[in-house]
Amino acid sequence: MLRICSRNLVKVGMLKPSKVMRPAALLSYRNMGQEQGLPKMPVPPLKQTCELYLELLEPAVEPAELQRTKELLEEFQKAGGVGERLQKGLQRKAERTDNWVRLIKTHLLRFILQYAADIILGLLDYKEKHEALHASIQGFPLCMSQHDGLLGSSRIPHPEVDSLLFFLKNPNPPIHMSVVHNGQFFKMDVYHSDRSKLSKDELCVQMERICNSAVQPDQEPVGILTSQRRDIWGRVYEDLVKDETNKQSLYAIQSSICTICLDGPTPPVANNSQCSKGMTQMLHGEGSNWNSSNRWFDKGAQLIVGVDGTSGLQTMHAVADGIVGVEVLEFMVDYMKEEKPSTVVSPVKDLPHPQKLKFNITPEIKKEIEEAKKHLDIGFDLKNKVFEHFGKNLLKSLKTSPDGFVQMAAQLAYFRMHKQIGLALEPVTLRLYKQGRLGIINVTSNASTTFVKETENVFLKYSVLVLRTNRVVSIFQGLRGQAVEGHLLGLQMQAANEKISTPQIFTDVAYEKAFNFQMIVTAFRNGIVPCSSPEELGLYDINYAIKNDHMEFLVSCFEYAETDREKNSAEMIKAVEDAMLDMRTLLEERAKLGI
């Protein structure tokens, strides 16, 4: 290691003799006797560390917070207290090892890698068993074909139209996953040559080798290019694949079963923002200075594991709807809860090392990487909030549809914020039919429009009842493949296929306005929180969960400065909360009147 450092810093003959120092020399050996004489890493005095900790905090926190910390530290340092006990335990550990800091960090890394190995094995179990999975809605079976394309798939960029490749359908399907750490990519086999899976211990060894080989962040992270606009990425991709090394490395990533993202640190946030922090980490990596370079956004599936154990699955909508990713996560969670039979651990010494994927980066491509970093860091805004005032139980007692209530509140909130009607769409699954994906229904109606304009009016009873009825009918029609938007789009495409003049209904200005949505409002009904973003500027993506006595909201948008349509997720959540409180008051008044 000393020799490597010397080579990086100075070459023999580069430095001239000086009166104040001897000539620099390149040592070709290590003085092991000298190294053995180095002292062990000491444990600092507890009192000293606590005092220095307070000094660090003074410029960073408010006076009241600092006072609270002082009190906690005084309690922590009391004679015979928990601090003294932990200090003695740490000192005993330091006596038994050369470097207790390195030991602790190594143990932490191994713990995270063991967790990552469990996740990988859960995904491989899903890969082998997904054909037997089934799902239904109200007793009706759903099409499961989307599960066939999630793993081993990749989107290939082109300047005009992207293509999709599904490598698991090849005669010789891939046996490897791509792993990225500090922006550096590796090819890691997860099956032996006899097609048996690597064990948990073997996976840990391989991932530890990767972490040790990618200690520093890559200064030219190719992965960030996949976050760029598709037309730009398509052009850059064509330049990348002109180099044979790049072409082979890209193919190794594209053909992998999935990408494993072993993330680094994340930006510090307040305690009440921890949930949002995990969501943004899963969604985009929290920016180019953190983990956004640790992604390959063109993969059908990416497993993300953070240094603090935060984990998730990112899927690509081009190959599967978001609900399919949720179903995969549910399978993996169940797998990790299962009792596993004890197995004989095979030796890992013969495992081939993971292959580091190399890229030859030209000055032009390096410039594109820097531009992609800037593009990713602009303007995405995501906020979450728990609404604690009431939930499903109260709304049911007021004889109101909980989902209809929230949908109505979102429309009222938008109207109050932007002084105009906002068209809201709700995704609906079409998996009751073969190869079914997502359809959309427009939940903005004449009744909801009248309601948001005249909230204080006694028209409330009629509005809410009609809203509930219209929404149920719209969802039923959507589930049955009868949604208006899908049918009209099909007719428009059919006209193009038959090469006939586009009917005027599709060139009418009203056609564009009818489906120019301002909100995507979606319910999630299990413990897995979906993180999504709007596909374009000017949209709010509102996800909500209705519990018995509270609700959970996750809102995202792209912030941009247009005076009439500037978006802000926190303001939208606040507006929805206010709308729900006002609507509850109106519903309670209606109940008192018996109408």
C-alpha positions as CSV (number, residue, x, y, z in Angstrom):
1,M,0.0,0.0,0.0
2,L,2.9,2.4,0.8
3,R,4.4,1.7,-2.6
4,I,1.2,2.4,-4.4
5,C,0.8,5.7,-2.5
6,S,4.4,6.6,-3.4
7,R,3.9,6.0,-7.0
8,N,0.9,8.2,-7.1
9,L,2.5,11.1,-5.3
10,V,6.1,11.2,-6.6
11,K,8.3,9.5,-9.2
12,V,12.0,8.8,-8.7
13,G,14.1,11.7,-9.8
14,M,11.3,14.3,-9.8
15,L,12.5,15.9,-6.5
16,K,15.9,17.6,-6.2
17,P,18.1,17.4,-3.0
18,S,17.5,20.2,-0.5
19,K,19.4,21.5,2.5
20,V,16.4,20.9,4.7
21,M,15.5,17.4,3.7
22,R,17.0,14.3,2.2
23,P,16.2,13.3,-1.4
24,A,12.9,11.5,-1.8
25,A,13.3,7.8,-2.3
26,L,10.8,5.1,-3.6
27,L,10.8,2.3,-1.0
28,S,10.5,-1.1,-2.6
29,Y,9.7,-3.0,0.6
30,R,7.8,-2.6,3.8
31,N,9.6,-2.4,7.2
32,M,7.4,-4.9,9.1
33,G,9.4,-4.5,12.2
34,Q,8.7,-0.8,12.2
35,E,5.0,-1.4,11.5
36,Q,4.8,-3.8,14.4
37,G,6.1,-1.1,16.7
38,L,3.2,1.2,16.0
39,P,0.8,1.7,18.9
40,K,-2.8,0.5,18.9
41,M,-5.6,2.9,18.2
42,P,-6.5,4.5,21.6
43,V,-10.0,5.1,23.0
44,P,-10.3,8.8,23.8
45,P,-11.5,9.8,27.3
46,L,-15.2,10.0,27.5
47,K,-15.3,13.4,29.1
48,Q,-13.0,14.8,26.4
49,T,-15.2,13.5,23.6
50,C,-18.4,14.8,25.2
51,E,-16.8,18.3,25.5
52,L,-15.6,18.3,21.9
53,Y,-19.1,17.1,20.8
54,L,-20.7,20.1,22.4
55,E,-18.2,22.5,20.7
56,L,-19.1,20.9,17.3
57,L,-22.8,21.5,18.1
58,E,-22.7,25.1,19.1
59,P,-22.7,26.6,15.6
60,A,-25.0,24.0,14.2
61,V,-28.1,23.9,16.6
62,E,-30.4,26.3,18.3
63,P,-29.7,27.3,22.0
64,A,-32.6,25.3,23.3
65,E,-31.4,22.2,21.4
66,L,-27.9,22.7,22.7
67,Q,-29.1,23.0,26.3
68,R,-31.1,19.8,25.9
69,T,-28.0,18.0,24.6
70,K,-25.9,19.2,27.6
71,E,-28.4,17.7,29.9
72,L,-28.4,14.4,28.1
73,L,-24.5,14.3,28.1
74,E,-24.4,15.0,31.8
75,E,-26.8,12.1,32.4
76,F,-24.7,10.0,30.0
77,Q,-21.4,10.7,31.9
78,K,-22.7,10.0,35.5
79,A,-20.5,7.7,37.5
80,G,-21.8,4.2,37.2
81,G,-24.0,5.2,34.3
82,V,-24.5,3.8,30.9
83,G,-21.7,6.0,29.4
84,E,-19.1,4.7,31.8
85,R,-20.2,1.1,31.1
86,L,-19.9,1.5,27.4
87,Q,-16.5,3.2,27.7
88,K,-15.1,0.3,29.7
89,G,-16.5,-2.2,27.1
90,L,-14.9,-0.2,24.3
91,Q,-11.6,-0.1,26.1
92,R,-11.7,-3.9,26.5
93,K,-12.4,-4.3,22.8
94,A,-9.5,-1.9,22.0
95,E,-7.1,-4.0,24.1
96,R,-8.0,-7.1,22.1
97,T,-7.5,-5.7,18.6
98,D,-5.1,-3.4,16.8
99,N,-7.7,-0.9,15.6
100,W,-11.1,-0.9,17.2
101,V,-12.4,1.8,14.8
102,R,-11.7,-0.3,11.8
103,L,-13.1,-3.4,13.5
104,I,-16.4,-1.6,14.2
105,K,-16.7,-0.3,10.6
106,T,-15.9,-3.7,9.2
107,H,-18.6,-5.3,11.3
108,L,-21.1,-2.6,10.2
109,L,-20.2,-3.2,6.6
110,R,-20.6,-7.0,7.0
111,F,-24.0,-6.5,8.7
112,I,-25.2,-4.4,5.7
113,L,-23.8,-6.9,3.2
114,Q,-25.5,-9.8,5.0
115,Y,-28.8,-7.9,4.7
116,A,-28.1,-7.2,1.0
117,A,-27.4,-10.9,0.5
118,D,-30.7,-11.8,2.1
119,I,-32.5,-9.4,-0.3
120,I,-30.6,-10.9,-3.3
121,L,-31.6,-14.4,-2.3
122,G,-35.2,-13.3,-1.9
123,L,-35.2,-11.8,-5.4
124,L,-33.7,-15.0,-6.8
125,D,-36.4,-17.0,-5.0
126,Y,-39.0,-14.8,-6.6
127,K,-37.3,-15.3,-10.0
128,E,-37.7,-19.0,-9.7
129,K,-41.3,-19.0,-8.3
130,H,-43.0,-16.0,-9.9
131,E,-44.8,-18.1,-12.5
132,A,-46.8,-19.6,-9.6
133,L,-47.8,-16.3,-8.2
134,H,-51.4,-15.1,-8.5
135,A,-53.4,-11.9,-7.6
136,S,-57.0,-11.0,-7.8
137,I,-59.5,-8.1,-7.3
138,Q,-62.7,-9.0,-5.6
139,G,-62.3,-12.6,-6.6
140,F,-61.4,-11.9,-10.2
141,P,-57.9,-13.2,-11.3
142,L,-55.4,-10.7,-12.6
143,C,-53.0,-11.1,-15.5
144,M,-49.5,-11.8,-14.1
145,S,-47.5,-11.4,-17.4
146,Q,-45.8,-8.3,-16.3
147,H,-43.8,-10.3,-13.8
148,D,-42.1,-12.0,-16.7
149,G,-40.4,-8.8,-17.9
150,L,-39.3,-7.2,-14.7
151,L,-36.0,-9.1,-14.2
152,G,-33.3,-9.3,-16.9
153,S,-34.7,-6.4,-18.8
154,S,-33.3,-3.1,-19.9
155,R,-34.2,-0.1,-21.9
156,I,-31.8,0.7,-24.7
157,P,-31.6,4.4,-25.6
158,H,-31.8,5.7,-29.1
159,P,-32.1,9.3,-30.5
160,E,-35.6,8.7,-31.7
161,V,-37.3,5.8,-30.0
162,D,-35.9,3.6,-27.2
163,S,-36.1,-0.2,-27.4
164,L,-36.6,-2.9,-24.7
165,L,-34.6,-6.1,-24.4
166,F,-35.5,-9.1,-22.2
167,F,-32.5,-11.2,-21.6
168,L,-34.1,-13.9,-19.4
169,K,-35.9,-15.1,-22.5
170,N,-32.6,-16.0,-24.2
171,P,-31.6,-19.7,-24.6
172,N,-28.6,-19.0,-22.2
173,P,-30.1,-16.5,-19.7
174,P,-27.8,-14.4,-17.6
175,I,-26.4,-15.8,-14.3
176,H,-25.1,-12.4,-13.1
177,M,-26.2,-9.2,-11.5
178,S,-24.6,-5.8,-12.0
179,V,-23.5,-4.2,-8.7
180,V,-22.7,-0.5,-8.4
181,H,-20.8,1.0,-5.4
182,N,-19.4,4.6,-5.4
183,G,-20.5,4.9,-9.0
184,Q,-18.4,2.0,-10.1
185,F,-20.0,-1.0,-11.8
186,F,-19.2,-4.7,-11.4
187,K,-20.4,-8.0,-12.9
188,M,-21.1,-10.5,-10.1
189,D,-22.3,-14.0,-10.8
190,V,-25.1,-15.1,-8.5
191,Y,-25.1,-18.7,-9.8
192,H,-22.3,-21.3,-10.0
193,S,-21.5,-23.0,-13.2
194,D,-23.8,-25.8,-12.2
195,R,-26.7,-23.2,-11.9
196,S,-26.8,-23.5,-8.1
197,K,-27.2,-20.2,-6.3
198,L,-24.4,-18.6,-4.4
199,S,-24.9,-18.9,-0.6
200,K,-25.4,-16.0,1.7
201,D,-21.8,-16.1,2.8
202,E,-20.5,-16.3,-0.7
203,L,-22.6,-13.3,-1.8
204,C,-21.2,-11.4,1.2
205,V,-17.7,-12.2,0.3
206,Q,-18.3,-11.1,-3.3
207,M,-19.9,-7.8,-2.3
208,E,-17.1,-7.1,0.3
209,R,-14.6,-7.6,-2.5
210,I,-16.5,-5.0,-4.6
211,C,-16.6,-2.5,-1.7
212,N,-12.9,-2.9,-1.1
213,S,-12.3,-2.3,-4.8
214,A,-14.4,0.8,-5.1
215,V,-13.4,2.8,-2.0
216,Q,-13.5,6.2,-3.6
217,P,-16.4,7.6,-5.7
218,D,-15.9,7.5,-9.5
219,Q,-15.2,11.0,-10.8
220,E,-16.7,10.0,-14.2
221,P,-19.8,8.1,-13.2
222,V,-21.5,6.7,-16.3
223,G,-24.6,5.8,-14.5
224,I,-25.7,9.4,-14.1
225,L,-26.2,9.6,-17.9
226,T,-29.2,7.3,-17.6
227,S,-31.0,10.1,-15.7
228,Q,-30.6,12.6,-18.6
229,R,-33.3,13.4,-21.1
230,R,-33.8,10.4,-23.4
231,D,-32.9,12.2,-26.6
232,I,-29.6,13.4,-25.1
233,W,-28.8,10.1,-23.5
234,G,-29.6,8.3,-26.8
235,R,-27.0,10.5,-28.6
236,V,-24.4,10.0,-26.0
237,Y,-25.0,6.3,-25.9
238,E,-24.2,6.0,-29.6
239,D,-20.9,7.7,-28.9
240,L,-20.2,5.4,-25.9
241,V,-20.7,2.1,-27.8
242,K,-18.2,3.1,-30.5
243,D,-15.6,1.9,-28.0
244,E,-15.5,-1.9,-27.7
245,T,-14.7,-1.8,-24.0
246,N,-17.6,0.5,-23.3
247,K,-19.9,-1.7,-25.4
248,Q,-19.0,-4.8,-23.5
249,S,-19.4,-3.1,-20.1
250,L,-22.8,-1.7,-21.1
251,Y,-23.9,-5.1,-22.3
252,A,-22.9,-6.6,-18.9
253,I,-25.2,-4.1,-17.1
254,Q,-28.0,-4.4,-19.6
255,S,-28.1,-8.2,-19.6
256,S,-27.8,-8.6,-15.8
257,I,-30.7,-10.0,-13.8
258,C,-31.0,-6.7,-12.0
259,T,-28.7,-4.0,-10.6
260,I,-27.7,-4.0,-6.9
261,C,-27.0,-0.5,-5.7
262,L,-24.8,-0.5,-2.6
263,D,-25.2,3.1,-1.5
264,G,-22.9,5.4,0.4
265,P,-23.9,8.1,2.9
266,T,-26.9,10.3,2.5
267,P,-27.4,14.0,3.4
268,P,-28.4,14.7,7.0
269,V,-32.0,15.6,7.6
270,A,-34.2,16.5,10.6
271,N,-35.8,13.5,12.4
272,N,-39.2,14.4,11.0
273,S,-37.9,14.2,7.5
274,Q,-36.4,10.6,7.8
275,C,-39.3,9.1,5.8
276,S,-38.9,11.6,2.9
277,K,-35.1,11.0,3.0
278,G,-35.6,7.3,2.4
279,M,-38.1,8.0,-0.4
280,T,-35.8,10.3,-2.3
281,Q,-33.0,7.8,-1.9
282,M,-35.1,5.1,-3.5
283,L,-36.5,7.4,-6.2
284,H,-33.4,9.2,-7.5
285,G,-30.5,8.8,-5.1
286,E,-30.8,12.3,-3.5
287,G,-28.6,14.1,-6.1
288,S,-25.3,13.8,-7.9
289,N,-23.3,14.6,-4.8
290,W,-24.8,11.6,-3.0
291,N,-26.1,8.4,-4.6
292,S,-27.7,9.4,-7.9
293,S,-24.5,8.3,-9.7
294,N,-25.0,4.9,-8.0
295,R,-27.9,3.9,-10.3
296,W,-28.7,2.5,-13.8
297,F,-32.1,4.0,-14.4
298,D,-32.6,1.9,-17.6
299,K,-32.7,-1.4,-15.7
300,G,-36.1,-3.1,-15.2
301,A,-35.3,-3.6,-11.5
302,Q,-32.7,-2.1,-9.1
303,L,-32.3,-3.3,-5.6
304,I,-31.1,-0.4,-3.4
305,V,-29.4,-0.9,0.0
306,G,-28.2,2.0,2.1
307,V,-25.5,2.1,4.7
308,D,-28.1,2.6,7.4
309,G,-30.2,-0.4,6.2
310,T,-32.7,1.6,4.2
311,S,-33.6,-0.6,1.2
312,G,-36.1,-0.7,-1.6
313,L,-36.8,-1.8,-5.1
314,Q,-36.9,0.6,-8.1
315,T,-38.7,-0.6,-11.2
316,M,-39.1,0.8,-14.6
317,H,-42.6,1.6,-15.8
318,A,-41.7,0.7,-19.4
319,V,-41.6,-3.0,-18.4
320,A,-44.1,-3.2,-15.5
321,D,-46.6,-1.1,-13.5
322,G,-45.7,0.1,-10.0
323,I,-48.0,-2.4,-8.4
324,V,-46.0,-5.2,-9.8
325,G,-42.9,-3.9,-8.0
326,V,-45.0,-3.8,-4.8
327,E,-46.0,-7.5,-5.3
328,V,-42.3,-8.4,-5.7
329,L,-41.4,-6.6,-2.5
330,E,-44.2,-8.4,-0.6
331,F,-42.8,-11.7,-1.9
332,M,-39.3,-10.8,-0.8
333,V,-40.4,-9.6,2.7
334,D,-42.2,-12.9,3.2
335,Y,-39.2,-14.8,2.1
336,M,-36.9,-12.9,4.6
337,K,-39.3,-13.7,7.4
338,E,-39.2,-17.5,6.7
339,E,-37.2,-19.9,8.8
340,K,-34.4,-21.1,6.6
341,P,-33.0,-24.7,6.8
342,S,-29.4,-24.8,8.0
343,T,-27.0,-25.4,5.2
344,V,-23.4,-26.5,5.0
345,V,-21.3,-23.5,4.1
346,S,-19.2,-24.2,1.1
347,P,-15.6,-22.8,0.9
348,V,-15.4,-19.4,-0.8
349,K,-11.7,-19.4,-1.7
350,D,-12.4,-20.6,-5.3
351,L,-14.9,-17.9,-6.1
352,P,-13.8,-15.8,-9.1
353,H,-13.6,-12.2,-8.2
354,P,-16.4,-9.9,-9.5
355,Q,-15.4,-8.3,-12.7
356,K,-15.0,-4.5,-12.7
357,L,-16.6,-2.9,-15.7
358,K,-14.4,-0.4,-17.3
359,F,-15.3,2.6,-19.4
360,N,-13.1,4.7,-21.7
361,I,-14.4,8.3,-21.2
362,T,-13.6,10.9,-23.9
363,P,-13.6,14.6,-23.0
364,E,-16.9,15.0,-24.9
365,I,-18.6,12.3,-22.8
366,K,-17.1,13.7,-19.6
367,K,-18.8,17.0,-20.4
368,E,-22.1,15.2,-20.9
369,I,-21.7,13.5,-17.5
370,E,-21.3,16.9,-15.9
371,E,-24.3,18.2,-17.7
372,A,-26.3,15.2,-16.5
373,K,-25.4,15.9,-12.9
374,K,-26.7,19.5,-13.3
375,H,-29.9,18.3,-14.9
376,L,-30.7,15.8,-12.2
377,D,-30.3,18.3,-9.4
378,I,-32.8,20.8,-10.7
379,G,-36.1,21.2,-9.0
380,F,-37.6,17.8,-7.8
381,D,-39.7,18.3,-4.7
382,L,-41.0,15.5,-2.5
383,K,-42.8,15.7,0.8
384,N,-44.6,13.3,3.1
385,K,-47.0,14.0,6.0
386,V,-49.1,12.0,8.4
387,F,-52.6,13.5,8.8
388,E,-53.6,12.7,12.4
389,H,-57.0,14.3,12.7
390,F,-59.1,11.4,11.5
391,G,-59.2,8.5,9.2
392,K,-61.5,5.8,7.7
393,N,-63.6,5.2,10.8
394,L,-64.9,8.8,11.1
395,L,-65.6,9.0,7.3
396,K,-67.5,5.8,7.4
397,S,-69.6,7.0,10.3
398,L,-70.4,10.1,8.3
399,K,-71.6,7.8,5.4
400,T,-68.9,9.0,3.1
401,S,-66.5,7.1,0.8
402,P,-63.0,7.6,2.2
403,D,-61.4,7.4,-1.2
404,G,-63.9,9.7,-2.7
405,F,-63.4,12.1,0.2
406,V,-59.6,12.3,-0.4
407,Q,-60.0,12.7,-4.2
408,M,-62.4,15.5,-3.6
409,A,-60.1,17.2,-1.1
410,A,-57.2,17.1,-3.6
411,Q,-59.4,18.9,-6.2
412,L,-60.5,21.5,-3.7
413,A,-56.9,22.0,-2.6
414,Y,-55.8,22.6,-6.1
415,F,-58.6,25.1,-6.8
416,R,-57.7,27.0,-3.6
417,M,-54.0,27.1,-4.5
418,H,-54.2,27.9,-8.2
419,K,-57.7,29.6,-8.5
420,Q,-58.6,27.2,-11.3
421,I,-60.1,23.7,-11.7
422,G,-57.4,21.0,-11.8
423,L,-58.1,17.8,-13.7
424,A,-57.3,14.8,-11.6
425,L,-56.6,11.3,-12.9
426,E,-56.6,8.0,-11.0
427,P,-54.7,5.0,-12.3
428,V,-56.7,1.8,-12.6
429,T,-55.4,-1.6,-13.4
430,L,-56.4,-3.4,-16.6
431,R,-55.0,-6.7,-15.5
432,L,-58.4,-8.3,-15.6
433,Y,-57.5,-8.9,-19.2
434,K,-54.5,-10.6,-20.9
435,Q,-51.4,-8.4,-21.1
436,G,-53.3,-5.7,-19.1
437,R,-51.3,-2.7,-17.9
438,L,-52.6,0.6,-16.4
439,G,-55.5,2.6,-17.6
440,I,-56.6,6.0,-16.3
441,I,-59.9,7.5,-15.2
442,N,-60.8,11.2,-15.0
443,V,-62.2,11.7,-11.5
444,T,-63.0,15.4,-12.1
445,S,-66.7,15.7,-12.9
446,N,-69.4,18.3,-13.1
447,A,-70.4,17.5,-9.5
448,S,-66.8,17.9,-8.2
449,T,-66.3,21.1,-10.1
450,T,-69.5,22.6,-8.7
451,F,-68.4,21.5,-5.2
452,V,-65.0,23.1,-5.3
453,K,-66.5,26.4,-6.5
454,E,-69.3,26.4,-3.9
455,T,-67.9,24.6,-0.8
456,E,-70.1,26.5,1.6
457,N,-73.3,25.8,-0.3
458,V,-76.0,23.4,0.9
459,F,-75.3,21.7,-2.4
460,L,-72.8,19.6,-0.5
461,K,-75.1,16.7,0.0
462,Y,-75.8,16.3,-3.7
463,S,-72.2,16.9,-4.7
464,V,-70.6,14.3,-2.4
465,L,-73.2,11.7,-3.2
466,V,-72.8,12.2,-6.9
467,L,-69.0,12.3,-6.6
468,R,-69.1,8.9,-4.8
469,T,-71.4,7.4,-7.4
470,N,-69.5,8.8,-10.4
471,R,-66.2,7.6,-9.0
472,V,-67.5,4.0,-8.4
473,V,-68.9,3.9,-11.9
474,S,-65.7,5.3,-13.4
475,I,-63.5,2.8,-11.6
476,F,-65.8,-0.1,-12.6
477,Q,-65.7,1.1,-16.2
478,G,-61.9,1.4,-16.0
479,L,-61.5,-2.1,-14.6
480,R,-63.7,-3.4,-17.4
481,G,-61.6,-1.7,-20.1
482,Q,-64.3,0.8,-20.8
483,A,-62.3,4.0,-19.8
484,V,-62.8,6.9,-22.3
485,E,-59.2,7.9,-22.7
486,G,-58.0,4.5,-23.7
487,H,-60.7,4.0,-26.2
488,L,-60.2,7.4,-27.9
489,L,-56.5,6.8,-28.0
490,G,-57.0,3.5,-29.7
491,L,-59.3,5.1,-32.3
492,Q,-56.7,7.8,-33.0
493,M,-53.9,5.2,-33.4
494,Q,-56.2,3.1,-35.6
495,A,-56.7,6.1,-37.9
496,A,-52.9,6.4,-38.2
497,N,-52.5,2.7,-38.9
498,E,-55.1,2.8,-41.6
499,K,-53.4,5.9,-43.1
500,I,-56.6,7.9,-43.1
501,S,-57.0,11.6,-42.3
502,T,-57.0,12.2,-38.6
503,P,-60.7,12.8,-37.6
504,Q,-61.3,16.3,-36.4
505,I,-62.3,15.1,-33.0
506,F,-58.6,14.4,-32.3
507,T,-57.4,17.8,-33.6
508,D,-60.0,19.8,-31.7
509,V,-58.5,21.9,-28.9
510,A,-61.0,20.4,-26.5
511,Y,-59.4,16.9,-27.0
512,E,-56.0,18.1,-25.7
513,K,-57.6,19.9,-22.8
514,A,-59.7,16.9,-21.7
515,F,-56.6,14.9,-20.8
516,N,-54.3,17.7,-19.8
517,F,-54.2,16.6,-16.1
518,Q,-52.8,18.6,-13.2
519,M,-52.9,15.8,-10.6
520,I,-52.3,12.1,-10.4
521,V,-54.1,10.9,-7.2
522,T,-53.4,7.3,-6.1
523,A,-54.2,5.2,-3.1
524,F,-51.8,2.7,-1.6
525,R,-53.2,0.0,0.7
526,N,-50.4,-1.9,2.3
527,G,-47.3,-1.3,4.4
528,I,-45.0,-0.7,1.4
529,V,-44.8,3.0,0.5
530,P,-44.6,3.7,-3.2
531,C,-42.3,6.5,-4.3
532,S,-43.1,8.0,-7.7
533,S,-42.7,11.2,-9.5
534,P,-44.8,13.0,-12.2
535,E,-43.7,12.3,-15.7
536,E,-43.6,16.0,-16.7
537,L,-43.6,19.6,-15.3
538,G,-46.9,21.0,-14.1
539,L,-48.2,17.8,-12.4
540,Y,-48.7,16.9,-8.8
541,D,-48.2,13.2,-7.9
542,I,-50.3,12.6,-4.8
543,N,-50.1,9.2,-3.1
544,Y,-52.2,8.5,0.0
545,A,-53.1,5.7,2.4
546,I,-56.3,5.8,4.6
547,K,-55.9,4.1,8.0
548,N,-58.5,3.7,10.6
549,D,-57.7,6.9,12.5
550,H,-55.2,8.7,10.4
551,M,-54.0,9.1,6.8
552,E,-50.6,9.2,5.1
553,F,-49.7,11.5,2.2
554,L,-46.7,11.5,-0.2
555,V,-46.7,14.4,-2.7
556,S,-44.1,15.2,-5.4
557,C,-43.8,17.7,-8.2
558,F,-41.2,19.5,-10.2
559,E,-40.7,23.1,-9.0
560,Y,-40.3,25.7,-11.7
561,A,-40.9,29.4,-11.8
562,E,-44.0,30.1,-13.9
563,T,-46.0,32.7,-12.1
564,D,-49.4,31.0,-12.7
565,R,-48.4,27.4,-12.1
566,E,-45.5,27.3,-9.7
567,K,-45.6,24.0,-7.8
568,N,-44.8,23.2,-4.1
569,S,-45.4,19.9,-2.5
570,A,-45.5,21.1,1.1
571,E,-48.1,23.8,0.1
572,M,-50.2,21.1,-1.6
573,I,-50.2,18.8,1.4
574,K,-51.2,21.8,3.6
575,A,-54.0,22.7,1.2
576,V,-55.2,19.1,1.2
577,E,-55.2,19.0,5.0
578,D,-57.2,22.2,5.2
579,A,-59.6,21.0,2.6
580,M,-60.2,17.8,4.5
581,L,-60.8,19.6,7.8
582,D,-63.3,21.9,6.2
583,M,-65.1,19.1,4.4
584,R,-65.3,17.2,7.7
585,T,-67.0,20.2,9.3
586,L,-69.5,20.3,6.4
587,L,-70.2,16.6,6.6
588,E,-70.8,16.8,10.4
589,E,-73.2,19.7,9.8
590,R,-75.0,17.7,7.2
591,A,-75.2,14.8,9.6
592,K,-76.8,17.0,12.3
593,L,-79.4,18.2,9.8
594,G,-80.2,14.6,8.9
595,I,-79.7,15.2,5.2
